[in-house]
Amino acid sequence: MKILHLLNDGPTPLSDAVMQAQSERHELQVIDLSRRENPAGGRKEKPYESIVDAIFSCDRVISW
């Protein structure tokens, strides 16, 4: 099963533990939405289309 984890506020000890356990039996993809700032101080957004594509290509999506 392919599982997508969307990390809204970055990784936590719980999300790390769950992803570690799931990675033993499933294919994981992780998108960390908290890492959106660029060095110039502005926002660097992940392209909306790539997030939508990832959501629809996975069997399960977990938002943290």
mmCIF file of the N, C-alpha and C atoms, coordinates in Angstrom:
data_MODEL
# 
_entry.id   MODEL 
# 
loop_
_atom_site.group_PDB 
_atom_site.id 
_atom_site.type_symbol 
_atom_site.label_atom_id 
_atom_site.label_alt_id 
_atom_site.label_comp_id 
_atom_site.label_asym_id 
_atom_site.label_entity_id 
_atom_site.label_seq_id 
_atom_site.pdbx_PDB_ins_code 
_atom_site.Cartn_x 
_atom_site.Cartn_y 
_atom_site.Cartn_z 
_atom_site.occupancy 
_atom_site.B_iso_or_equiv 
_atom_site.pdbx_formal_charge 
_atom_site.auth_seq_id 
_atom_site.auth_comp_id 
_atom_site.auth_asym_id 
_atom_site.auth_atom_id 
_atom_site.pdbx_PDB_model_num 
ATOM 1   N N  . MET A 1 1  ? 0.844  -1.166 0.000  1.00 0.00 ? 1  MET A N  1 
ATOM 2   C CA . MET A 1 1  ? 0.000  0.000  0.000  1.00 0.00 ? 1  MET A CA 1 
ATOM 3   C C  . MET A 1 1  ? 0.894  1.236  0.000  1.00 0.00 ? 1  MET A C  1 
ATOM 4   N N  . LYS A 1 2  ? 0.498  2.245  -0.752 1.00 0.00 ? 2  LYS A N  1 
ATOM 5   C CA . LYS A 1 2  ? 1.242  3.500  -0.820 1.00 0.00 ? 2  LYS A CA 1 
ATOM 6   C C  . LYS A 1 2  ? 0.541  4.518  0.077  1.00 0.00 ? 2  LYS A C  1 
ATOM 7   N N  . ILE A 1 3  ? 1.285  5.068  1.045  1.00 0.00 ? 3  ILE A N  1 
ATOM 8   C CA . ILE A 1 3  ? 0.730  5.977  2.041  1.00 0.00 ? 3  ILE A CA 1 
ATOM 9   C C  . ILE A 1 3  ? 1.447  7.320  1.954  1.00 0.00 ? 3  ILE A C  1 
ATOM 10  N N  . LEU A 1 4  ? 0.650  8.385  1.934  1.00 0.00 ? 4  LEU A N  1 
ATOM 11  C CA . LEU A 1 4  ? 1.183  9.747  1.927  1.00 0.00 ? 4  LEU A CA 1 
ATOM 12  C C  . LEU A 1 4  ? 0.957  10.380 3.289  1.00 0.00 ? 4  LEU A C  1 
ATOM 13  N N  . HIS A 1 5  ? 2.006  10.944 3.867  1.00 0.00 ? 5  HIS A N  1 
ATOM 14  C CA . HIS A 1 5  ? 1.913  11.692 5.118  1.00 0.00 ? 5  HIS A CA 1 
ATOM 15  C C  . HIS A 1 5  ? 2.128  13.165 4.797  1.00 0.00 ? 5  HIS A C  1 
ATOM 16  N N  . LEU A 1 6  ? 1.139  13.987 5.127  1.00 0.00 ? 6  LEU A N  1 
ATOM 17  C CA . LEU A 1 6  ? 1.244  15.432 4.970  1.00 0.00 ? 6  LEU A CA 1 
ATOM 18  C C  . LEU A 1 6  ? 1.531  16.023 6.343  1.00 0.00 ? 6  LEU A C  1 
ATOM 19  N N  . LEU A 1 7  ? 2.711  16.587 6.512  1.00 0.00 ? 7  LEU A N  1 
ATOM 20  C CA . LEU A 1 7  ? 3.121  17.142 7.798  1.00 0.00 ? 7  LEU A CA 1 
ATOM 21  C C  . LEU A 1 7  ? 2.890  18.645 7.774  1.00 0.00 ? 7  LEU A C  1 
ATOM 22  N N  . ASN A 1 8  ? 1.795  19.092 8.374  1.00 0.00 ? 8  ASN A N  1 
ATOM 23  C CA . ASN A 1 8  ? 1.444  20.514 8.357  1.00 0.00 ? 8  ASN A CA 1 
ATOM 24  C C  . ASN A 1 8  ? 2.379  21.358 9.222  1.00 0.00 ? 8  ASN A C  1 
ATOM 25  N N  . ASP A 1 9  ? 2.789  20.836 10.363 1.00 0.00 ? 9  ASP A N  1 
ATOM 26  C CA . ASP A 1 9  ? 3.648  21.576 11.293 1.00 0.00 ? 9  ASP A CA 1 
ATOM 27  C C  . ASP A 1 9  ? 4.997  20.905 11.482 1.00 0.00 ? 9  ASP A C  1 
ATOM 28  N N  . GLY A 1 10 ? 5.415  20.111 10.522 1.00 0.00 ? 10 GLY A N  1 
ATOM 29  C CA . GLY A 1 10 ? 6.683  19.415 10.632 1.00 0.00 ? 10 GLY A CA 1 
ATOM 30  C C  . GLY A 1 10 ? 6.535  18.091 11.367 1.00 0.00 ? 10 GLY A C  1 
ATOM 31  N N  . PRO A 1 11 ? 7.594  17.317 11.414 1.00 0.00 ? 11 PRO A N  1 
ATOM 32  C CA . PRO A 1 11 ? 7.539  16.019 12.075 1.00 0.00 ? 11 PRO A CA 1 
ATOM 33  C C  . PRO A 1 11 ? 7.465  16.153 13.592 1.00 0.00 ? 11 PRO A C  1 
ATOM 34  N N  . THR A 1 12 ? 6.829  15.168 14.207 1.00 0.00 ? 12 THR A N  1 
ATOM 35  C CA . THR A 1 12 ? 6.740  15.069 15.662 1.00 0.00 ? 12 THR A CA 1 
ATOM 36  C C  . THR A 1 12 ? 7.226  13.685 16.061 1.00 0.00 ? 12 THR A C  1 
ATOM 37  N N  . PRO A 1 13 ? 7.491  13.459 17.335 1.00 0.00 ? 13 PRO A N  1 
ATOM 38  C CA . PRO A 1 13 ? 7.890  12.107 17.745 1.00 0.00 ? 13 PRO A CA 1 
ATOM 39  C C  . PRO A 1 13 ? 6.839  11.049 17.372 1.00 0.00 ? 13 PRO A C  1 
ATOM 40  N N  . LEU A 1 14 ? 5.555  11.399 17.498 1.00 0.00 ? 14 LEU A N  1 
ATOM 41  C CA . LEU A 1 14 ? 4.504  10.440 17.151 1.00 0.00 ? 14 LEU A CA 1 
ATOM 42  C C  . LEU A 1 14 ? 4.472  10.172 15.648 1.00 0.00 ? 14 LEU A C  1 
ATOM 43  N N  . SER A 1 15 ? 4.524  11.228 14.839 1.00 0.00 ? 15 SER A N  1 
ATOM 44  C CA . SER A 1 15 ? 4.494  11.007 13.384 1.00 0.00 ? 15 SER A CA 1 
ATOM 45  C C  . SER A 1 15 ? 5.718  10.210 12.930 1.00 0.00 ? 15 SER A C  1 
ATOM 46  N N  . ASP A 1 16 ? 6.872  10.505 13.507 1.00 0.00 ? 16 ASP A N  1 
ATOM 47  C CA . ASP A 1 16 ? 8.082  9.739  13.169 1.00 0.00 ? 16 ASP A CA 1 
ATOM 48  C C  . ASP A 1 16 ? 7.926  8.265  13.510 1.00 0.00 ? 16 ASP A C  1 
ATOM 49  N N  . ALA A 1 17 ? 7.359  7.967  14.681 1.00 0.00 ? 17 ALA A N  1 
ATOM 50  C CA . ALA A 1 17 ? 7.179  6.573  15.101 1.00 0.00 ? 17 ALA A CA 1 
ATOM 51  C C  . ALA A 1 17 ? 6.194  5.845  14.192 1.00 0.00 ? 17 ALA A C  1 
ATOM 52  N N  . VAL A 1 18 ? 5.106  6.507  13.841 1.00 0.00 ? 18 VAL A N  1 
ATOM 53  C CA . VAL A 1 18 ? 4.106  5.888  12.960 1.00 0.00 ? 18 VAL A CA 1 
ATOM 54  C C  . VAL A 1 18 ? 4.701  5.641  11.577 1.00 0.00 ? 18 VAL A C  1 
ATOM 55  N N  . MET A 1 19 ? 5.400  6.627  11.039 1.00 0.00 ? 19 MET A N  1 
ATOM 56  C CA . MET A 1 19 ? 6.001  6.461  9.717  1.00 0.00 ? 19 MET A CA 1 
ATOM 57  C C  . MET A 1 19 ? 7.063  5.366  9.719  1.00 0.00 ? 19 MET A C  1 
ATOM 58  N N  . GLN A 1 20 ? 7.835  5.286  10.786 1.00 0.00 ? 20 GLN A N  1 
ATOM 59  C CA . GLN A 1 20 ? 8.848  4.235  10.882 1.00 0.00 ? 20 GLN A CA 1 
ATOM 60  C C  . GLN A 1 20 ? 8.192  2.855  10.872 1.00 0.00 ? 20 GLN A C  1 
ATOM 61  N N  . ALA A 1 21 ? 7.130  2.681  11.648 1.00 0.00 ? 21 ALA A N  1 
ATOM 62  C CA . ALA A 1 21 ? 6.435  1.392  11.706 1.00 0.00 ? 21 ALA A CA 1 
ATOM 63  C C  . ALA A 1 21 ? 5.801  1.053  10.353 1.00 0.00 ? 21 ALA A C  1 
ATOM 64  N N  . GLN A 1 22 ? 5.184  2.043  9.715  1.00 0.00 ? 22 GLN A N  1 
ATOM 65  C CA . GLN A 1 22 ? 4.532  1.792  8.432  1.00 0.00 ? 22 GLN A CA 1 
ATOM 66  C C  . GLN A 1 22 ? 5.538  1.504  7.329  1.00 0.00 ? 22 GLN A C  1 
ATOM 67  N N  . SER A 1 23 ? 6.719  2.087  7.401  1.00 0.00 ? 23 SER A N  1 
ATOM 68  C CA . SER A 1 23 ? 7.704  1.917  6.333  1.00 0.00 ? 23 SER A CA 1 
ATOM 69  C C  . SER A 1 23 ? 8.209  0.481  6.226  1.00 0.00 ? 23 SER A C  1 
ATOM 70  N N  . GLU A 1 24 ? 8.005  -0.301 7.256  1.00 0.00 ? 24 GLU A N  1 
ATOM 71  C CA . GLU A 1 24 ? 8.437  -1.702 7.223  1.00 0.00 ? 24 GLU A CA 1 
ATOM 72  C C  . GLU A 1 24 ? 7.571  -2.538 6.291  1.00 0.00 ? 24 GLU A C  1 
ATOM 73  N N  . ARG A 1 25 ? 6.318  -2.124 6.067  1.00 0.00 ? 25 ARG A N  1 
ATOM 74  C CA . ARG A 1 25 ? 5.403  -2.927 5.257  1.00 0.00 ? 25 ARG A CA 1 
ATOM 75  C C  . ARG A 1 25 ? 4.788  -2.168 4.091  1.00 0.00 ? 25 ARG A C  1 
ATOM 76  N N  . HIS A 1 26 ? 4.980  -0.850 4.027  1.00 0.00 ? 26 HIS A N  1 
ATOM 77  C CA . HIS A 1 26 ? 4.318  -0.048 3.011  1.00 0.00 ? 26 HIS A CA 1 
ATOM 78  C C  . HIS A 1 26 ? 5.296  0.931  2.369  1.00 0.00 ? 26 HIS A C  1 
ATOM 79  N N  . GLU A 1 27 ? 4.919  1.420  1.211  1.00 0.00 ? 27 GLU A N  1 
ATOM 80  C CA . GLU A 1 27 ? 5.688  2.464  0.537  1.00 0.00 ? 27 GLU A CA 1 
ATOM 81  C C  . GLU A 1 27 ? 5.167  3.812  1.024  1.00 0.00 ? 27 GLU A C  1 
ATOM 82  N N  . LEU A 1 28 ? 6.071  4.647  1.542  1.00 0.00 ? 28 LEU A N  1 
ATOM 83  C CA . LEU A 1 28 ? 5.660  5.939  2.098  1.00 0.00 ? 28 LEU A CA 1 
ATOM 84  C C  . LEU A 1 28 ? 6.166  7.094  1.255  1.00 0.00 ? 28 LEU A C  1 
ATOM 85  N N  . GLN A 1 29 ? 5.362  8.148  1.246  1.00 0.00 ? 29 GLN A N  1 
ATOM 86  C CA . GLN A 1 29 ? 5.780  9.431  0.687  1.00 0.00 ? 29 GLN A CA 1 
ATOM 87  C C  . GLN A 1 29 ? 5.449  10.465 1.752  1.00 0.00 ? 29 GLN A C  1 
ATOM 88  N N  . VAL A 1 30 ? 6.372  11.392 1.999  1.00 0.00 ? 30 VAL A N  1 
ATOM 89  C CA . VAL A 1 30 ? 6.177  12.412 3.028  1.00 0.00 ? 30 VAL A CA 1 
ATOM 90  C C  . VAL A 1 30 ? 6.333  13.781 2.396  1.00 0.00 ? 30 VAL A C  1 
ATOM 91  N N  . ILE A 1 31 ? 5.359  14.660 2.647  1.00 0.00 ? 31 ILE A N  1 
ATOM 92  C CA . ILE A 1 31 ? 5.446  16.051 2.225  1.00 0.00 ? 31 ILE A CA 1 
ATOM 93  C C  . ILE A 1 31 ? 5.374  16.901 3.484  1.00 0.00 ? 31 ILE A C  1 
ATOM 94  N N  . ASP A 1 32 ? 6.470  17.600 3.763  1.00 0.00 ? 32 ASP A N  1 
ATOM 95  C CA . ASP A 1 32 ? 6.547  18.460 4.949  1.00 0.00 ? 32 ASP A CA 1 
ATOM 96  C C  . ASP A 1 32 ? 6.151  19.871 4.537  1.00 0.00 ? 32 ASP A C  1 
ATOM 97  N N  . LEU A 1 33 ? 4.914  20.244 4.836  1.00 0.00 ? 33 LEU A N  1 
ATOM 98  C CA . LEU A 1 33 ? 4.397  21.553 4.450  1.00 0.00 ? 33 LEU A CA 1 
ATOM 99  C C  . LEU A 1 33 ? 4.943  22.679 5.319  1.00 0.00 ? 33 LEU A C  1 
ATOM 100 N N  . SER A 1 34 ? 5.610  22.351 6.415  1.00 0.00 ? 34 SER A N  1 
ATOM 101 C CA . SER A 1 34 ? 6.177  23.391 7.279  1.00 0.00 ? 34 SER A CA 1 
ATOM 102 C C  . SER A 1 34 ? 7.463  23.963 6.695  1.00 0.00 ? 34 SER A C  1 
ATOM 103 N N  . ARG A 1 35 ? 8.073  23.283 5.764  1.00 0.00 ? 35 ARG A N  1 
ATOM 104 C CA . ARG A 1 35 ? 9.326  23.741 5.146  1.00 0.00 ? 35 ARG A CA 1 
ATOM 105 C C  . ARG A 1 35 ? 9.010  24.542 3.899  1.00 0.00 ? 35 ARG A C  1 
ATOM 106 N N  . ARG A 1 36 ? 8.393  25.705 4.096  1.00 0.00 ? 36 ARG A N  1 
ATOM 107 C CA . ARG A 1 36 ? 7.949  26.509 2.966  1.00 0.00 ? 36 ARG A CA 1 
ATOM 108 C C  . ARG A 1 36 ? 8.645  27.852 2.870  1.00 0.00 ? 36 ARG A C  1 
ATOM 109 N N  . GLU A 1 37 ? 9.603  28.137 3.730  1.00 0.00 ? 37 GLU A N  1 
ATOM 110 C CA . GLU A 1 37 ? 10.261 29.442 3.676  1.00 0.00 ? 37 GLU A CA 1 
ATOM 111 C C  . GLU A 1 37 ? 11.534 29.348 2.857  1.00 0.00 ? 37 GLU A C  1 
ATOM 112 N N  . ASN A 1 38 ? 11.798 30.392 2.086  1.00 0.00 ? 38 ASN A N  1 
ATOM 113 C CA . ASN A 1 38 ? 13.041 30.427 1.328  1.00 0.00 ? 38 ASN A CA 1 
ATOM 114 C C  . ASN A 1 38 ? 14.040 31.334 2.049  1.00 0.00 ? 38 ASN A C  1 
ATOM 115 N N  . PRO A 1 39 ? 15.311 31.291 1.682  1.00 0.00 ? 39 PRO A N  1 
ATOM 116 C CA . PRO A 1 39 ? 16.329 32.069 2.386  1.00 0.00 ? 39 PRO A CA 1 
ATOM 117 C C  . PRO A 1 39 ? 16.083 33.578 2.394  1.00 0.00 ? 39 PRO A C  1 
ATOM 118 N N  . ALA A 1 40 ? 15.359 34.093 1.425  1.00 0.00 ? 40 ALA A N  1 
ATOM 119 C CA . ALA A 1 40 ? 15.098 35.532 1.364  1.00 0.00 ? 40 ALA A CA 1 
ATOM 120 C C  . ALA A 1 40 ? 13.993 35.950 2.330  1.00 0.00 ? 40 ALA A C  1 
ATOM 121 N N  . GLY A 1 41 ? 13.431 35.002 3.046  1.00 0.00 ? 41 GLY A N  1 
ATOM 122 C CA . GLY A 1 41 ? 12.408 35.311 4.029  1.00 0.00 ? 41 GLY A CA 1 
ATOM 123 C C  . GLY A 1 41 ? 10.990 35.212 3.516  1.00 0.00 ? 41 GLY A C  1 
ATOM 124 N N  . GLY A 1 42 ? 10.826 35.047 2.228  1.00 0.00 ? 42 GLY A N  1 
ATOM 125 C CA . GLY A 1 42 ? 9.487  34.909 1.653  1.00 0.00 ? 42 GLY A CA 1 
ATOM 126 C C  . GLY A 1 42 ? 9.003  33.472 1.731  1.00 0.00 ? 42 GLY A C  1 
ATOM 127 N N  . ARG A 1 43 ? 7.807  33.259 1.264  1.00 0.00 ? 43 ARG A N  1 
ATOM 128 C CA . ARG A 1 43 ? 7.243  31.912 1.275  1.00 0.00 ? 43 ARG A CA 1 
ATOM 129 C C  . ARG A 1 43 ? 7.571  31.199 -0.024 1.00 0.00 ? 43 ARG A C  1 
ATOM 130 N N  . LYS A 1 44 ? 7.989  29.967 0.052  1.00 0.00 ? 44 LYS A N  1 
ATOM 131 C CA . LYS A 1 44 ? 8.241  29.143 -1.120 1.00 0.00 ? 44 LYS A CA 1 
ATOM 132 C C  . LYS A 1 44 ? 7.277  27.971 -1.045 1.00 0.00 ? 44 LYS A C  1 
ATOM 133 N N  . GLU A 1 45 ? 6.190  28.065 -1.737 1.00 0.00 ? 45 GLU A N  1 
ATOM 134 C CA . GLU A 1 45 ? 5.149  27.056 -1.679 1.00 0.00 ? 45 GLU A CA 1 
ATOM 135 C C  . GLU A 1 45 ? 5.487  25.871 -2.578 1.00 0.00 ? 45 GLU A C  1 
ATOM 136 N N  . LYS A 1 46 ? 5.148  24.675 -2.130 1.00 0.00 ? 46 LYS A N  1 
ATOM 137 C CA . LYS A 1 46 ? 5.248  23.509 -2.983 1.00 0.00 ? 46 LYS A CA 1 
ATOM 138 C C  . LYS A 1 46 ? 4.130  23.616 -4.010 1.00 0.00 ? 46 LYS A C  1 
ATOM 139 N N  . PRO A 1 47 ? 4.436  23.362 -5.262 1.00 0.00 ? 47 PRO A N  1 
ATOM 140 C CA . PRO A 1 47 ? 3.405  23.512 -6.290 1.00 0.00 ? 47 PRO A CA 1 
ATOM 141 C C  . PRO A 1 47 ? 2.142  22.706 -5.958 1.00 0.00 ? 47 PRO A C  1 
ATOM 142 N N  . TYR A 1 48 ? 1.022  23.386 -6.009 1.00 0.00 ? 48 TYR A N  1 
ATOM 143 C CA . TYR A 1 48 ? -0.269 22.791 -5.687 1.00 0.00 ? 48 TYR A CA 1 
ATOM 144 C C  . TYR A 1 48 ? -0.515 21.520 -6.489 1.00 0.00 ? 48 TYR A C  1 
ATOM 145 N N  . GLU A 1 49 ? -0.168 21.548 -7.774 1.00 0.00 ? 49 GLU A N  1 
ATOM 146 C CA . GLU A 1 49 ? -0.419 20.398 -8.642 1.00 0.00 ? 49 GLU A CA 1 
ATOM 147 C C  . GLU A 1 49 ? 0.324  19.163 -8.171 1.00 0.00 ? 49 GLU A C  1 
ATOM 148 N N  . SER A 1 50 ? 1.553  19.335 -7.689 1.00 0.00 ? 50 SER A N  1 
ATOM 149 C CA . SER A 1 50 ? 2.325  18.170 -7.247 1.00 0.00 ? 50 SER A CA 1 
ATOM 150 C C  . SER A 1 50 ? 1.747  17.576 -5.959 1.00 0.00 ? 50 SER A C  1 
ATOM 151 N N  . ILE A 1 51 ? 1.187  18.422 -5.092 1.00 0.00 ? 51 ILE A N  1 
ATOM 152 C CA . ILE A 1 51 ? 0.547  17.917 -3.873 1.00 0.00 ? 51 ILE A CA 1 
ATOM 153 C C  . ILE A 1 51 ? -0.717 17.140 -4.239 1.00 0.00 ? 51 ILE A C  1 
ATOM 154 N N  . VAL A 1 52 ? -1.521 17.692 -5.130 1.00 0.00 ? 52 VAL A N  1 
ATOM 155 C CA . VAL A 1 52 ? -2.753 17.014 -5.563 1.00 0.00 ? 52 VAL A CA 1 
ATOM 156 C C  . VAL A 1 52 ? -2.415 15.694 -6.246 1.00 0.00 ? 52 VAL A C  1 
ATOM 157 N N  . ASP A 1 53 ? -1.398 15.685 -7.107 1.00 0.00 ? 53 ASP A N  1 
ATOM 158 C CA . ASP A 1 53 ? -0.987 14.446 -7.767 1.00 0.00 ? 53 ASP A CA 1 
ATOM 159 C C  . ASP A 1 53 ? -0.569 13.396 -6.741 1.00 0.00 ? 53 ASP A C  1 
ATOM 160 N N  . ALA A 1 54 ? 0.169  13.810 -5.717 1.00 0.00 ? 54 ALA A N  1 
ATOM 161 C CA . ALA A 1 54 ? 0.610  12.868 -4.681 1.00 0.00 ? 54 ALA A CA 1 
ATOM 162 C C  . ALA A 1 54 ? -0.589 12.306 -3.916 1.00 0.00 ? 54 ALA A C  1 
ATOM 163 N N  . ILE A 1 55 ? -1.556 13.162 -3.616 1.00 0.00 ? 55 ILE A N  1 
ATOM 164 C CA . ILE A 1 55 ? -2.750 12.706 -2.889 1.00 0.00 ? 55 ILE A CA 1 
ATOM 165 C C  . ILE A 1 55 ? -3.485 11.638 -3.691 1.00 0.00 ? 55 ILE A C  1 
ATOM 166 N N  . PHE A 1 56 ? -3.689 11.886 -4.972 1.00 0.00 ? 56 PHE A N  1 
ATOM 167 C CA . PHE A 1 56 ? -4.461 10.942 -5.780 1.00 0.00 ? 56 PHE A CA 1 
ATOM 168 C C  . PHE A 1 56 ? -3.674 9.710  -6.198 1.00 0.00 ? 56 PHE A C  1 
ATOM 169 N N  . SER A 1 57 ? -2.346 9.740  -6.074 1.00 0.00 ? 57 SER A N  1 
ATOM 170 C CA . SER A 1 57 ? -1.558 8.567  -6.446 1.00 0.00 ? 57 SER A CA 1 
ATOM 171 C C  . SER A 1 57 ? -1.374 7.589  -5.284 1.00 0.00 ? 57 SER A C  1 
ATOM 172 N N  . CYS A 1 58 ? -1.793 7.991  -4.084 1.00 0.00 ? 58 CYS A N  1 
ATOM 173 C CA . CYS A 1 58 ? -1.620 7.133  -2.910 1.00 0.00 ? 58 CYS A CA 1 
ATOM 174 C C  . CYS A 1 58 ? -2.934 6.460  -2.528 1.00 0.00 ? 58 CYS A C  1 
ATOM 175 N N  . ASP A 1 59 ? -2.802 5.329  -1.849 1.00 0.00 ? 59 ASP A N  1 
ATOM 176 C CA . ASP A 1 59 ? -3.976 4.592  -1.377 1.00 0.00 ? 59 ASP A CA 1 
ATOM 177 C C  . ASP A 1 59 ? -4.554 5.186  -0.102 1.00 0.00 ? 59 ASP A C  1 
ATOM 178 N N  . ARG A 1 60 ? -3.700 5.811  0.679  1.00 0.00 ? 60 ARG A N  1 
ATOM 179 C CA . ARG A 1 60 ? -4.120 6.393  1.961  1.00 0.00 ? 60 ARG A CA 1 
ATOM 180 C C  . ARG A 1 60 ? -3.348 7.689  2.188  1.00 0.00 ? 60 ARG A C  1 
ATOM 181 N N  . VAL A 1 61 ? -4.036 8.692  2.736  1.00 0.00 ? 61 VAL A N  1 
ATOM 182 C CA . VAL A 1 61 ? -3.399 9.979  3.038  1.00 0.00 ? 61 VAL A CA 1 
ATOM 183 C C  . VAL A 1 61 ? -3.635 10.285 4.502  1.00 0.00 ? 61 VAL A C  1 
ATOM 184 N N  . ILE A 1 62 ? -2.561 10.619 5.210  1.00 0.00 ? 62 ILE A N  1 
ATOM 185 C CA . ILE A 1 62 ? -2.631 10.969 6.620  1.00 0.00 ? 62 ILE A CA 1 
ATOM 186 C C  . ILE A 1 62 ? -2.098 12.384 6.777  1.00 0.00 ? 62 ILE A C  1 
ATOM 187 N N  . SER A 1 63 ? -2.918 13.254 7.351  1.00 0.00 ? 63 SER A N  1 
ATOM 188 C CA . SER A 1 63 ? -2.526 14.639 7.560  1.00 0.00 ? 63 SER A CA 1 
ATOM 189 C C  . SER A 1 63 ? -2.255 14.853 9.046  1.00 0.00 ? 63 SER A C  1 
ATOM 190 N N  . TRP A 1 64 ? -1.078 15.371 9.360  1.00 0.00 ? 64 TRP A N  1 
ATOM 191 C CA . TRP A 1 64 ? -0.680 15.609 10.751 1.00 0.00 ? 64 TRP A CA 1 
ATOM 192 C C  . TRP A 1 64 ? -0.771 17.074 11.043 1.00 0.00 ? 64 TRP A C  1 
# 
